[in-house]
Amino acid sequence: MKQVKVLKVPVRYNGVTHARGASFVMEDDHVNESIVEVLGEVAENNTPSQFEGKTLDDLKAYAEEYKIDIGKATTEEGIIKKIEEAQKAE
């Protein structure tokens, strides 16, 4: 995983639009140095999920809003995993 900074135009990644100058974490094989500058390495297990700390109801509402099938997942961890898998598939 790489910490990157948007160079010129907004970049949409994993369902989120990042403005010029914004930094975020991107998978190594997704990095395109013509649109982002690599700031450094990020250990995968140290990257907090944007969904951690959300309630089950919040997670279910997010999944419904973005039409993400959570299958039989009933725990926060399970639903977060389904959401993140769906975002990676985009």
C-alpha distances in whole Angstrom, upper triangle without the diagonal:
4,7,9,13,15,18,21,21,20,17,17,13,14,17,17,18,17,20,20,19,16,13,10,7,6,5,5,9,9,9,13,14,18,16,14,13,10,11,9,6,5,7,6,10,10,9,12,13,16,18,19,22,24,27,27,30,27,24,27,28,25,25,28,28,25,27,24,26,25,28,29,26,28,26,24,21,22,22,19,18,20,19,15,16,18,16,13,16,17
4,6,10,12,15,18,19,18,15,16,13,14,17,16,17,15,17,17,15,14,10,8,6,5,6,6,10,9,8,11,11,15,14,10,10,7,7,6,5,5,8,9,13,12,11,14,15,16,20,20,24,25,28,29,31,28,26,29,29,26,26,30,29,26,28,26,28,28,30,32,29,31,29,26,24,25,25,21,20,22,21,17,18,20,17,15,18,19
4,7,10,13,16,17,16,14,15,13,14,17,15,15,13,15,14,12,10,7,6,5,6,9,9,13,12,10,12,12,15,13,10,9,6,5,5,6,6,10,11,14,12,10,13,14,15,19,19,22,24,27,29,30,27,25,29,29,25,26,29,28,26,28,26,29,28,31,33,30,31,29,26,24,26,25,21,21,23,21,18,20,21,18,17,20,20
4,7,9,13,14,13,11,13,11,14,16,14,13,11,12,11,10,8,5,6,6,7,10,10,13,11,8,10,9,12,10,6,5,4,5,7,9,10,14,14,17,16,14,16,17,17,20,22,24,25,29,30,32,28,27,30,29,26,27,30,28,25,28,27,29,29,33,35,32,33,31,28,26,28,27,23,23,25,22,19,21,22,18,17,20,19
4,6,10,11,10,10,12,12,15,17,14,12,9,9,8,6,5,4,7,9,10,13,14,16,13,11,11,10,11,9,5,5,7,7,10,12,13,17,18,21,19,16,18,19,18,22,23,26,26,30,32,32,29,28,31,30,26,28,30,28,26,29,28,31,31,34,37,34,35,33,30,29,30,29,25,26,27,24,21,23,24,20,19,22,21
4,6,7,7,7,10,11,14,15,13,10,7,7,5,5,6,6,8,11,11,14,15,16,13,11,10,9,10,6,5,7,9,10,13,16,17,20,20,23,21,19,20,20,19,23,25,27,27,31,32,33,29,28,30,29,26,27,29,27,25,28,27,30,31,34,37,34,36,34,31,30,31,29,26,26,27,24,22,24,23,20,19,22,19
4,7,8,9,13,14,18,19,16,13,10,9,6,6,8,10,12,14,14,17,17,18,15,12,11,9,8,5,5,6,10,12,15,18,19,23,23,26,25,22,24,24,23,26,28,31,31,35,36,36,33,32,34,33,29,31,33,30,28,31,30,34,35,38,40,38,40,38,35,34,35,33,30,30,31,28,25,27,27,23,22,24,22
4,7,9,13,15,19,19,16,13,11,9,5,8,10,12,15,17,17,20,20,20,17,15,13,11,9,7,8,10,14,15,19,21,23,26,26,29,28,25,26,26,24,28,30,32,32,36,37,37,33,32,35,33,30,31,33,30,28,31,31,34,35,39,41,39,41,39,36,35,36,34,31,32,32,29,27,28,27,24,24,25,23
4,6,10,13,16,16,14,10,9,7,6,9,10,13,14,17,16,19,20,20,16,15,13,13,10,7,9,12,16,17,20,23,23,27,26,29,28,25,26,25,23,26,29,31,30,34,35,34,31,30,32,30,27,28,30,27,24,27,28,31,33,36,39,37,38,37,34,34,34,32,29,30,30,26,25,26,25,21,22,23,20
4,7,10,13,12,10,6,5,4,5,9,9,11,12,15,14,17,19,19,15,14,13,14,12,9,10,13,16,17,20,22,22,25,24,27,25,22,23,22,20,23,25,27,27,30,31,31,27,26,28,27,23,24,26,23,21,24,24,28,29,33,35,33,35,34,31,30,31,29,26,27,26,23,21,23,22,18,19,20,17
4,6,10,10,8,6,5,7,8,10,9,10,10,12,11,14,16,16,12,11,11,12,11,8,8,12,14,16,18,19,19,22,21,24,23,20,20,19,18,21,23,26,25,28,29,29,26,24,26,25,21,22,24,22,19,22,22,25,27,30,33,31,32,31,28,28,28,26,23,23,23,20,18,20,19,15,15,17,14
4,7,6,5,4,6,9,11,13,11,12,11,12,11,13,16,16,12,12,12,15,14,11,11,15,16,18,20,20,20,22,20,23,22,19,19,17,16,18,21,24,23,26,26,26,23,21,23,22,18,19,21,18,15,18,18,22,23,26,29,27,29,28,26,25,25,23,20,21,20,17,15,17,15,12,12,14,11
4,5,5,6,8,11,13,14,12,11,9,9,8,10,13,13,9,11,12,14,15,12,11,14,15,17,18,18,17,19,17,20,19,16,16,14,13,16,19,22,21,24,24,25,21,19,21,21,17,17,20,18,15,17,17,20,21,24,27,25,27,26,23,22,22,20,17,17,17,14,12,14,13,9,9,11,9
4,6,8,10,14,16,18,15,14,11,10,9,10,14,14,11,13,15,17,18,15,15,18,17,19,19,18,17,18,16,18,18,15,15,12,11,13,16,19,18,21,21,21,18,16,18,18,14,14,17,15,12,14,13,16,17,20,23,21,23,22,19,19,18,16,14,14,13,10,9,10,9,5,6,9,7
4,7,10,13,16,18,15,15,13,13,12,14,17,17,14,16,17,20,20,17,17,20,20,21,22,22,20,22,19,21,21,17,17,14,12,13,17,19,18,20,20,20,17,15,17,16,12,12,14,12,9,12,12,16,17,20,23,21,23,22,20,20,19,17,15,15,14,11,10,12,10,7,9,11,8
4,6,10,13,14,12,12,10,12,12,14,18,18,15,15,17,19,19,15,15,18,18,19,20,20,19,21,19,21,20,16,16,13,11,13,17,19,18,20,21,21,18,16,18,17,13,15,17,14,12,15,15,19,20,23,26,24,25,24,21,21,21,19,16,17,17,13,12,15,13,10,12,14,11
4,7,10,12,10,11,10,13,13,16,18,19,15,15,16,17,17,13,13,16,17,18,20,21,20,23,21,23,22,19,18,17,14,17,20,22,21,24,25,24,21,20,22,20,17,18,20,17,15,18,19,22,23,27,29,27,29,28,25,25,25,22,20,21,21,17,16,18,17,13,15,16,14
4,7,8,6,8,8,11,12,15,17,18,15,14,14,15,15,11,11,13,15,15,18,19,18,21,20,22,21,17,18,17,14,17,20,22,22,25,26,26,23,22,24,23,19,21,23,20,18,22,22,25,26,29,32,29,31,29,26,26,27,24,21,22,23,19,18,20,19,15,16,19,16
4,6,5,9,10,14,15,18,20,21,17,16,16,16,15,11,11,13,16,16,19,21,20,24,23,26,24,20,21,20,18,21,23,25,25,28,29,29,25,25,27,26,22,24,26,23,21,25,25,29,29,33,35,33,34,33,29,29,30,28,25,26,26,23,21,24,23,19,20,22,19
4,6,9,11,15,15,19,20,21,18,16,15,14,13,10,9,11,14,14,18,20,21,24,24,27,25,22,23,22,20,24,26,28,28,31,33,33,29,28,31,29,26,28,30,27,25,28,28,32,33,36,39,36,37,36,32,32,33,31,28,29,29,26,24,26,25,22,22,24,22
4,7,10,13,15,18,19,21,18,16,15,14,14,11,9,10,12,12,15,18,18,22,23,25,23,20,21,21,20,23,25,27,27,31,33,33,29,29,32,30,27,29,31,28,27,30,30,33,33,37,39,36,37,36,32,31,33,31,28,29,30,27,24,27,26,23,23,26,23
4,7,10,12,16,18,19,17,15,15,15,15,12,10,10,12,11,14,16,16,20,20,22,20,17,17,18,16,20,21,23,24,27,29,29,26,25,28,27,23,25,28,25,24,27,26,30,30,34,36,33,34,32,28,28,29,27,24,25,26,23,21,24,23,20,20,23,21
4,7,10,13,15,17,15,13,14,13,15,12,9,9,9,9,11,13,12,16,16,18,16,14,15,15,14,18,19,22,23,26,28,29,25,24,27,27,23,25,28,26,24,27,26,29,29,32,34,31,32,30,27,26,27,26,22,23,25,22,19,22,22,18,18,21,20
4,7,10,12,15,12,11,13,14,16,13,10,11,10,10,11,11,10,13,13,15,13,10,12,12,11,15,17,19,20,24,25,26,23,21,25,24,21,22,25,23,21,24,23,26,25,29,31,28,29,27,23,22,24,22,19,19,21,18,15,18,19,15,15,18,17
4,7,9,12,10,10,13,14,16,14,11,11,10,10,10,9,8,10,10,12,11,8,10,11,11,15,16,19,20,24,25,26,23,21,24,24,21,22,25,24,21,24,22,24,24,27,29,26,27,25,22,20,22,21,17,17,19,17,14,16,17,14,13,16,16
4,6,8,7,7,10,12,14,12,10,11,9,11,11,10,9,11,10,14,13,11,13,13,14,17,18,22,22,25,26,27,24,22,25,25,21,22,25,24,21,23,21,23,23,26,28,26,28,26,23,21,22,21,18,17,18,17,13,14,16,12,11,14,14
4,6,5,7,11,13,16,14,12,13,11,13,12,10,9,11,9,13,14,11,14,14,15,18,19,23,24,27,27,29,26,23,26,26,23,22,26,25,22,23,21,23,23,25,27,25,27,26,23,21,21,21,18,16,18,17,13,13,15,12,10,13,13
4,5,6,9,11,14,14,12,12,10,12,11,9,10,11,11,15,15,14,17,17,19,22,23,26,27,30,31,32,30,27,29,30,26,26,29,29,25,27,25,26,26,29,31,28,31,29,27,24,25,25,21,20,21,20,17,17,18,16,13,15,16
4,6,8,11,14,14,13,14,12,15,14,13,14,15,14,17,19,17,20,19,21,23,25,28,29,32,32,33,31,28,30,30,27,26,29,28,25,26,24,26,26,28,30,29,31,30,28,25,25,25,22,20,21,20,17,16,17,15,12,14,14
4,6,10,12,11,10,12,11,14,14,14,14,16,15,18,19,17,19,18,19,22,24,27,27,30,30,31,29,26,28,28,25,24,27,26,22,24,22,24,25,27,30,28,31,29,27,25,25,24,21,20,20,19,16,15,16,13,11,12,12
4,6,9,8,7,9,8,11,12,12,13,16,15,19,19,17,20,19,20,23,25,28,29,32,32,33,30,28,30,30,27,26,29,28,25,27,25,27,28,31,33,31,33,32,29,27,28,27,24,23,23,22,18,19,19,16,14,16,15
4,5,6,6,8,9,13,14,15,17,19,19,23,23,20,23,23,23,26,28,31,31,34,35,36,33,31,33,32,29,28,31,29,26,28,27,30,31,33,36,34,36,35,32,31,31,30,27,26,26,24,21,21,22,18,16,18,17
4,5,5,6,7,11,13,14,17,20,20,24,23,21,24,24,24,28,29,33,33,36,37,38,35,33,35,35,31,31,34,32,29,31,30,33,34,36,39,37,39,38,35,33,33,32,29,28,29,27,24,24,25,22,20,21,20
4,6,8,10,14,16,18,20,23,24,27,26,24,27,26,26,29,31,34,35,38,39,39,36,34,36,36,32,32,34,32,29,32,31,34,35,38,40,38,41,39,37,35,35,34,31,30,31,28,26,26,26,23,21,23,21
4,7,10,13,16,17,19,22,22,26,25,22,24,24,23,26,28,31,31,35,35,36,32,31,33,32,28,29,31,29,26,29,28,31,32,35,38,36,38,37,34,32,33,31,28,28,28,26,23,24,24,20,19,21,19
4,6,9,12,14,15,19,19,23,21,19,21,21,21,24,26,29,29,33,34,35,31,30,32,31,28,28,31,29,26,29,28,31,32,35,37,35,37,35,32,30,31,30,27,26,27,25,22,23,23,20,18,21,19
4,6,9,12,14,18,19,22,21,19,21,22,22,26,27,30,31,34,36,36,33,32,34,34,30,31,34,32,29,32,31,34,34,37,39,37,38,36,33,32,33,32,28,28,29,27,24,25,26,22,21,23,22
4,6,8,11,14,16,19,18,16,19,20,21,24,25,28,29,33,34,36,32,31,34,34,30,30,34,32,29,32,30,33,33,36,38,35,37,35,32,30,31,30,27,26,28,26,22,24,25,21,20,23,22
4,7,10,13,15,18,16,15,18,20,20,24,24,27,29,32,34,35,32,31,34,34,30,31,34,33,30,33,31,34,34,37,38,35,37,34,31,29,31,31,27,27,29,27,23,25,26,23,21,25,24
4,7,10,13,15,14,13,17,19,20,23,23,26,28,32,33,35,32,30,33,34,30,31,34,33,31,33,31,33,33,36,37,34,35,33,30,28,30,29,26,25,28,26,22,24,26,23,21,24,24
4,7,9,12,11,11,15,17,19,22,22,25,27,30,31,33,31,29,32,33,29,29,33,32,30,32,29,31,31,33,34,31,33,30,28,25,27,27,23,23,25,24,20,22,24,21,19,22,23
4,6,9,7,7,11,13,15,18,18,21,23,27,28,30,27,25,29,29,26,27,30,30,27,29,27,29,28,30,31,28,30,27,24,22,24,24,20,19,22,21,18,19,22,19,17,21,22
4,6,5,7,11,13,16,18,17,21,23,26,27,30,27,25,28,29,26,27,30,30,28,30,27,28,27,29,30,27,28,25,23,20,22,23,19,18,21,21,17,18,21,19,18,21,22
4,5,6,9,11,14,16,15,19,20,23,24,27,24,22,25,26,23,23,27,27,25,26,23,25,23,25,26,23,24,22,19,16,18,19,16,14,17,17,14,15,18,16,14,18,19
4,6,8,10,14,15,13,17,19,22,22,25,23,21,24,26,23,23,27,28,26,27,24,25,23,25,25,22,23,20,18,15,17,18,15,14,17,17,14,16,19,18,16,20,22
4,6,9,12,14,13,16,18,21,23,25,23,21,25,26,23,24,28,28,26,28,25,26,24,27,27,24,24,21,18,16,19,20,16,16,19,19,16,18,21,19,18,22,23
4,6,9,12,11,14,16,19,21,23,21,19,22,23,20,21,25,24,22,25,22,24,22,25,26,22,23,20,17,15,17,17,14,14,17,16,13,15,18,16,15,19,20
4,6,8,7,10,12,16,17,20,17,16,19,20,18,19,22,22,21,23,20,22,20,23,24,20,20,17,14,12,15,15,12,13,16,14,12,15,17,15,16,19,20
4,5,5,9,10,13,15,17,14,12,16,17,14,15,18,18,17,19,17,19,17,20,21,17,18,15,12,10,13,12,8,10,12,11,9,12,14,12,13,16,17
4,6,8,9,12,14,15,12,11,14,15,12,13,17,16,15,18,16,18,17,20,21,18,18,16,12,12,14,13,9,12,13,11,10,13,14,12,14,17,17
4,6,6,9,10,12,9,7,11,12,10,11,14,14,14,16,14,16,14,18,18,15,15,13,9,9,11,10,7,10,11,9,9,13,14,12,15,17,18
4,6,9,10,13,11,10,13,15,13,14,18,18,18,20,17,19,16,19,19,16,15,12,8,8,12,11,8,11,13,12,12,15,16,15,17,20,21
4,7,9,12,10,10,13,14,14,15,18,19,19,21,19,20,18,21,20,17,15,12,9,10,13,12,10,14,16,14,15,18,19,19,21,23,24
4,7,8,6,6,10,11,10,12,15,15,16,18,16,18,15,19,18,15,14,11,8,10,13,11,9,13,14,13,14,17,18,17,20,22,22
4,5,5,6,9,10,11,12,14,15,17,18,17,17,15,18,17,14,12,10,7,11,12,11,11,14,15,14,16,19,19,19,22,24,24
4,5,5,6,8,10,11,12,14,15,16,14,15,12,14,13,11,8,7,6,9,10,8,10,13,13,12,15,17,17,18,21,22,23
4,5,5,6,9,10,10,12,14,15,14,15,13,15,15,13,11,11,9,13,13,11,12,15,15,14,17,19,18,19,22,23,24
4,6,5,6,9,10,10,12,14,13,15,13,16,17,14,13,12,10,13,14,10,11,14,14,12,15,17,17,17,20,22,21
4,5,5,6,9,10,11,12,10,12,10,13,14,11,10,10,7,10,10,7,7,11,10,9,11,14,13,14,17,18,18
4,5,5,6,9,10,10,9,10,8,11,12,10,9,10,9,12,11,8,9,12,11,10,13,15,14,15,18,19,19
4,5,5,6,9,10,10,11,11,14,15,14,13,14,12,15,15,11,12,15,13,11,15,17,15,15,19,20,19
4,5,5,6,8,8,11,11,14,16,14,14,14,12,14,14,10,10,13,11,9,12,14,12,12,16,17,16
4,6,5,6,5,7,7,11,13,11,12,13,12,13,12,8,9,11,9,7,10,12,10,11,14,14,14
4,5,5,6,8,9,12,14,13,14,16,15,17,15,11,13,15,12,10,14,15,12,14,17,17,16
4,6,8,11,12,15,17,17,17,18,17,19,18,14,14,16,14,11,14,16,13,13,17,17,16
4,6,9,11,14,17,16,18,19,17,18,17,13,13,15,12,9,12,13,10,10,14,13,12
4,6,9,12,15,15,17,18,17,18,16,13,14,15,12,10,13,13,10,11,14,13,12
4,6,9,12,12,14,15,15,15,13,10,11,11,8,7,10,10,7,9,12,11,11
4,5,9,9,12,14,14,15,12,9,11,11,8,8,11,10,8,11,14,13,14
4,6,6,8,10,11,11,8,6,9,9,6,7,10,10,9,12,14,14,15
4,6,9,11,13,13,10,9,12,11,8,11,13,12,12,15,17,16,18
4,6,9,12,12,9,9,12,12,10,13,15,15,15,18,19,19,21
4,6,8,8,5,5,9,9,8,10,13,13,13,16,18,18,20
4,7,8,6,7,10,11,11,13,15,16,16,19,21,21,23
4,5,5,6,8,10,11,12,14,15,17,18,20,21,23
4,6,5,6,9,10,11,12,14,15,16,18,20,22
4,6,5,6,9,10,11,12,14,15,16,18,20
4,5,5,6,9,10,11,13,14,16,17,19
4,5,5,6,9,10,11,12,14,16,17
4,5,5,6,8,10,11,12,14,16
4,5,5,6,9,10,11,12,15
4,6,5,6,9,10,11,13
4,5,5,6,9,10,11
4,5,5,6,9,10
4,5,5,6,9
4,5,5,7
4,5,5
4,5
4
